[in-house]
Amino acid sequence: MMLNFLDALRAAGIPASIKEHLLLLEALDRDVIERRPEDFYYLARATYVKDEGLIDRFDQVFAKVFKGLLGQDGVEAEIPEEWLRLVAEKFLSPEEMEKIKSLGDWDEIMKILKERLEEQKERHQGGSKWIGTGGTSPFGHGGYNPEGVRIGGESRHKRAIKVWEKREFANLDSNREIGTRNIKVALRRLRRFAREGAADELDLDATIRGTARQGWLDIRMRPERHNAVKLLLFLDVGGSMDPHIKLCEELFSAATSEFKNMEFFYFHNCLYEGVWKDNRRRFAERTPTWDVLHKYGNDYKVIFVGDAAMSPYEISHPGGSVEHMNEEAGAVWLQRVAHTYPATVWLNPAPAEHWGYSQSTRIIRDLMNERMYPLTLEGLDEAMRELTRKR
């Protein structure tokens, strides 16, 4: 079975090697875990899975190879009694175990559950016998039987003696847009450390040398290291960007904490002669784009964030803006930025497979010299690598 497990992992695209397989067998031989199914699961996952994007794929293989876990098609009729007993002993108090006896012993409950799983052929709701929702049957969920086995659903009474749910997870992979913490990790590729400002860290080596030389405690401090990368962030807001607000907020939050030298500005659809910092006052308090180009040196890295979804005329023609009469085309301003800042990329929250259907997206991607990346963890990682290469 263990070799079947190894083959199944490889077939699912999980890079499991013989070395890892032998390591798992050695760990089992040395009894590094207790002989419980859940302990074996975590040991095997820690041994074989080196990328969090493969965890759900591993779960599916594990459930398929080792019987008794829930499959993708629902609850299976054959339930390993030993596994259920071990789970019960782990999670139930002695008092709860005593209550089970009111329905008979544990073996009797599992026997009845097996029989009903085999007999029942359709969904059942209500009642006192079949597995389903509502009612007072000891098997199912959504009803009330304090001494039953809950299968699926969420308990309102927290009184079932066993909680058994079908596991349905979305696949985790590197293309998912996952939270501020993960974005921070991706942004950390864009780092260049320097020491400036006030002395914040103890310089242990200098303190030891000074103390030995002076004959008394000579504490030496040094400036704390920080990320010296300078970043300009241009954020598209409004219209088709509204569905991406949460993701953009996470990116903005991560960038704010990761980069000490960061400036941000908003624009709508395409960059024109003016940008702003407060969306509530975007018509009253604007910053000329020329001022931005002259104020911030060409050592800044530039990131545009937008879905690039608009009329092509908004990019290519004077007067194309939907909000004002722009004297110069948006393409002119994008070219000026790309020329001033060699390290410029565009992050697009729209799925990359849709870009080819949008003429405006193709135009902006061309203006960015193909440096448009999807706003996913993988795309963000590629964008940071590109910015790191540009000096």
C-alpha positions in Angstrom: 0.0 0.0 0.0 2.8 2.4 0.8 4.3 1.9 -2.7 0.8 2.5 -4.2 0.7 5.7 -2.1 4.0 6.9 -3.6 2.9 6.1 -7.1 -0.4 7.9 -6.6 1.4 11.0 -5.3 3.6 11.1 -8.4 0.6 10.6 -10.7 -1.0 13.6 -9.0 2.0 15.8 -9.8 3.5 15.8 -6.3 7.3 15.4 -6.6 7.7 12.5 -4.1 11.1 10.8 -4.3 12.3 7.5 -3.1 14.5 9.3 -0.6 11.4 10.9 1.0 9.6 7.6 0.9 12.4 5.8 2.8 12.5 8.7 5.3 8.8 8.2 6.0 9.3 4.4 6.5 12.3 5.1 8.8 10.2 7.5 10.8 7.4 4.9 11.2 9.9 2.2 12.1 11.3 4.4 14.9 7.8 5.2 16.2 8.2 9.0 16.0 4.4 9.3 16.0 1.7 7.5 17.9 -0.1 4.9 15.8 -3.1 7.0 15.0 -4.4 7.8 11.5 -4.3 11.6 12.0 -0.7 11.4 13.2 0.3 9.4 10.1 -1.4 11.9 7.9 0.5 14.8 9.2 3.8 12.9 9.2 3.3 11.9 5.5 2.3 15.4 4.5 5.3 16.9 6.2 7.5 14.4 4.4 6.2 14.7 0.9 4.7 18.2 0.6 7.2 21.0 0.2 4.8 23.5 -1.5 1.7 24.7 0.3 0.0 24.8 -3.2 0.0 21.0 -3.2 -1.6 20.4 0.2 -5.1 19.9 -1.1 -3.9 17.6 -3.9 -2.1 15.6 -1.3 -5.3 15.4 0.8 -7.2 14.0 -2.2 -4.5 11.3 -2.9 -4.4 10.4 0.8 -8.2 10.0 0.9 -8.2 7.8 -2.2 -5.3 5.5 -1.2 -6.2 5.1 2.5 -9.8 4.0 2.8 -12.0 5.5 5.5 -11.5 9.1 4.6 -14.3 10.8 2.7 -14.1 10.7 -1.1 -15.2 13.3 -3.5 -18.5 11.6 -4.3 -19.8 11.6 -0.8 -19.8 9.4 2.3 -18.7 5.9 1.7 -20.5 2.9 3.1 -17.4 1.2 4.5 -16.2 3.0 7.7 -13.1 1.7 9.5 -14.3 1.1 13.0 -10.8 1.4 14.5 -10.4 4.9 13.0 -13.8 6.1 14.4 -13.0 4.6 17.8 -9.6 6.3 18.0 -11.2 9.7 17.0 -13.9 9.2 19.6 -11.4 8.4 22.4 -9.3 11.5 21.4 -12.1 14.1 21.2 -14.8 12.8 23.6 -14.7 13.2 27.4 -15.5 10.2 29.6 -18.9 11.8 30.4 -19.7 12.0 26.7 -18.7 8.4 26.2 -21.0 7.4 29.0 -23.9 9.2 27.3 -23.4 7.1 24.2 -24.4 4.0 26.1 -28.0 5.3 26.2 -28.2 4.3 22.5 -26.2 1.1 23.1 -22.5 0.6 23.0 -20.2 2.3 20.4 -20.1 -0.9 18.2 -23.8 -0.9 18.1 -24.0 2.7 17.0 -21.4 2.2 14.2 -23.2 -1.0 13.1 -26.5 0.8 12.8 -24.8 3.7 10.9 -23.2 1.3 8.4 -26.5 -0.5 7.8 -28.3 2.8 7.1 -25.6 4.0 4.8 -25.9 0.8 2.8 -29.8 0.8 2.8 -30.4 4.5 2.2 -30.4 5.3 -1.5 -31.6 8.9 -1.6 -31.6 12.2 0.2 -33.8 12.3 3.4 -35.0 15.2 5.4 -36.7 15.0 8.7 -37.8 11.9 10.5 -36.2 9.8 13.2 -34.4 7.0 11.4 -32.6 7.8 8.2 -29.5 9.8 7.7 -30.4 13.3 6.6 -31.2 16.8 7.7 -33.7 17.9 10.4 -35.7 15.4 12.5 -34.5 13.4 15.4 -32.5 10.7 13.8 -29.2 10.0 15.5 -27.5 10.3 12.2 -27.3 13.5 10.1 -27.4 17.2 10.9 -29.8 20.1 11.3 -32.1 18.3 13.6 -31.8 17.4 17.3 -30.5 14.2 18.8 -27.9 15.0 21.5 -26.4 11.5 21.3 -26.1 11.0 17.6 -23.5 11.1 14.8 -23.5 14.4 12.9 -22.7 13.9 9.2 -22.0 17.2 7.4 -23.5 20.6 8.2 -22.9 22.7 11.2 -24.1 21.9 14.7 -26.4 24.3 16.5 -26.4 22.3 19.7 -22.7 21.0 19.8 -24.0 17.7 21.2 -23.3 15.2 18.5 -20.9 12.4 19.6 -19.1 12.4 16.3 -18.8 15.1 13.7 -18.3 13.7 10.2 -18.1 16.1 7.2 -17.4 15.7 3.6 -14.1 17.6 2.9 -14.4 19.9 0.0 -11.6 22.4 -0.4 -10.7 24.6 -3.3 -7.3 23.7 -4.7 -4.5 25.8 -3.3 -2.0 26.8 -5.9 0.4 29.5 -6.7 -2.1 31.3 -8.9 -4.4 32.1 -6.0 -4.7 35.7 -4.7 -4.1 34.9 -1.1 -4.0 37.5 1.6 -1.8 40.3 2.8 0.8 38.0 4.5 1.5 36.1 1.3 1.7 39.3 -0.7 4.3 40.6 1.7 6.4 37.5 1.2 6.3 38.0 -2.6 7.2 41.7 -2.3 10.2 40.9 -0.2 12.0 39.8 -3.4 12.3 43.5 -4.1 14.8 44.4 -1.4 18.0 46.3 -1.1 19.1 46.7 2.5 20.9 49.8 3.9 21.6 51.3 7.3 20.5 54.9 7.8 19.0 57.1 10.5 19.1 56.7 14.2 21.1 54.0 15.9 18.7 51.2 16.8 20.6 47.9 17.0 23.3 46.7 19.4 26.6 46.2 17.5 27.8 43.2 19.5 31.2 42.8 17.9 32.0 46.5 18.2 30.8 46.5 21.9 33.1 43.5 22.7 36.1 45.1 21.0 35.4 48.5 22.7 35.0 47.0 26.1 38.2 44.9 25.8 40.1 48.0 24.7 38.7 50.5 27.2 38.5 48.2 30.2 34.8 49.1 30.9 31.5 48.4 29.3 31.5 50.3 26.0 28.1 49.8 24.3 28.1 50.5 20.6 25.0 50.9 18.5 24.4 50.9 14.7 21.5 52.0 12.5 18.8 49.4 11.9 18.8 47.8 8.5 15.8 48.6 6.3 14.7 48.1 2.8 16.2 50.9 0.8 14.1 50.3 -2.4 12.1 53.3 -3.5 8.7 52.6 -4.9 6.0 54.6 -6.8 2.6 52.9 -6.8 -0.1 54.0 -9.2 -3.5 52.5 -8.4 -6.5 52.4 -10.8 -9.7 53.1 -9.0 -13.4 53.0 -9.8 -15.5 51.3 -12.5 -14.3 47.9 -13.5 -11.8 47.9 -10.6 -14.5 47.8 -8.0 -14.7 44.0 -7.9 -10.9 44.0 -7.1 -11.0 46.4 -4.2 -10.2 43.7 -1.5 -7.2 42.4 -3.4 -5.9 45.9 -4.1 -6.3 46.8 -0.4 -4.3 43.8 0.6 -1.6 44.7 -1.9 -1.5 48.3 -0.7 -1.4 47.3 2.9 1.5 44.8 2.2 3.5 47.4 0.2 3.0 50.1 2.9 4.5 47.8 5.5 7.3 46.5 3.3 8.7 49.7 1.7 9.8 52.6 3.8 10.3 54.8 0.8 7.0 54.5 -1.0 4.7 57.0 -2.6 1.3 56.2 -4.1 -1.1 58.0 -6.4 -4.5 57.1 -7.9 -5.7 57.3 -11.5 -8.8 56.2 -13.4 -8.5 53.7 -16.3 -5.4 55.3 -17.9 -2.7 57.7 -16.7 -3.2 61.3 -17.8 -1.8 64.7 -16.8 -3.0 64.5 -13.2 -3.1 62.0 -10.4 -4.4 62.3 -6.8 -4.1 60.9 -3.3 -7.6 61.3 -1.9 -10.4 59.9 -3.9 -12.9 62.1 -2.2 -11.1 65.2 -3.5 -9.8 63.9 -6.7 -11.1 66.8 -8.8 -10.1 69.5 -6.2 -6.7 68.3 -5.2 -4.7 66.8 -8.0 -0.9 66.4 -8.5 0.4 67.1 -12.0 2.0 64.0 -13.4 4.9 66.1 -14.7 5.6 67.0 -11.0 5.7 63.4 -10.1 8.2 62.6 -12.9 10.4 65.5 -11.9 10.2 65.0 -8.1 11.0 61.3 -7.9 14.3 60.2 -9.4 14.7 57.4 -11.9 16.0 55.1 -9.2 12.4 54.6 -8.1 10.7 51.3 -9.0 7.2 51.8 -10.5 4.2 49.6 -10.2 0.9 50.2 -12.0 -2.1 48.3 -10.7 -5.2 48.2 -12.9 -7.3 45.8 -15.0 -6.5 47.8 -18.2 -10.2 47.5 -19.2 -11.4 50.6 -21.1 -12.1 51.9 -24.5 -9.0 51.9 -26.7 -9.6 55.6 -27.4 -9.0 56.4 -23.7 -5.4 55.3 -24.4 -4.7 56.3 -27.9 -6.5 59.6 -28.5 -6.5 63.1 -26.9 -9.9 63.7 -25.4 -10.4 60.0 -24.9 -10.8 60.2 -21.2 -14.4 59.5 -19.9 -14.0 62.2 -17.2 -12.3 65.2 -18.7 -10.8 66.6 -21.8 -7.2 65.3 -21.9 -5.0 67.3 -24.2 -2.5 64.4 -24.6 -3.3 60.7 -25.1 -2.9 58.4 -22.2 -0.3 56.4 -24.2 2.0 59.4 -24.2 1.9 59.6 -20.4 2.5 55.9 -20.0 5.5 56.1 -22.4 6.9 59.0 -20.4 6.7 57.0 -17.2 8.3 53.9 -18.8 11.1 56.1 -20.3 11.8 57.9 -17.0 11.7 54.8 -14.8 13.3 51.7 -16.5 12.0 49.5 -13.7 8.3 49.7 -14.4 5.7 46.9 -14.3 1.9 46.6 -14.5 0.0 44.3 -12.2 -3.4 43.2 -13.6 -6.0 41.7 -11.2 -8.1 40.4 -14.2 -7.4 36.7 -15.1 -4.5 36.4 -17.6 -6.5 34.1 -19.8 -8.9 37.0 -20.5 -6.3 39.6 -21.5 -6.3 38.5 -25.2 -10.0 39.4 -25.5 -9.4 43.0 -24.5 -7.9 45.4 -27.1 -7.1 48.0 -24.4 -5.2 45.4 -22.4 -3.1 44.4 -25.4 -2.3 48.1 -26.0 -1.2 48.8 -22.5 0.8 45.5 -22.3 2.6 46.7 -25.5 3.3 50.1 -24.0 4.8 48.4 -20.9 7.1 46.3 -23.1 5.2 43.2 -22.2 5.9 43.8 -18.5 2.3 43.1 -17.4 1.8 40.4 -14.8 -1.3 38.9 -13.2 -2.0 40.0 -9.6 -1.5 36.6 -8.2 1.3 35.3 -6.0 3.1 33.8 -8.9 2.6 36.9 -11.1 3.7 39.2 -8.2 6.8 37.1 -7.7 7.7 37.4 -11.5 7.1 41.1 -11.4 9.4 41.6 -8.4 12.1 39.6 -10.2 11.7 41.9 -13.2 12.0 45.0 -11.0 15.1 43.6 -9.3 16.8 43.1 -12.7 16.2 46.7 -13.7 18.7 49.3 -12.3 
